[in-house]
């Protein structure tokens, strides 16, 4: 029985670490109240980790109604936002504090 529990533990541990390692990381920069890049292309069906870095001296909020995400990024700060897995399509996002200039889209293919 002990050997069986050990095997189950190792399977669970490997499965967890494999899924964490398989998450792609993409960097999104906020500078001059704009997102760069404005378009991010990701593989459909995959979970991604978005690292949003705010290079501005004022806070900005990453917001997406279709992704159900909103996160305030402090000046000179950064935040992690997990997205997906997504079906193929376009998923717009914007900066709530500068919605006229801070716009972007995630394209899942």
Protein Blocks (a to p, Z undefined) as FASTA:
>chain_A
ZZmmmmmmmmmmmmmmmmmmmpccdddddeehiacdfbdcddehiacddddddfbfbdcd
dddfklopacdddehiacdddedjddedddddddfklmmlmgcddddZZ
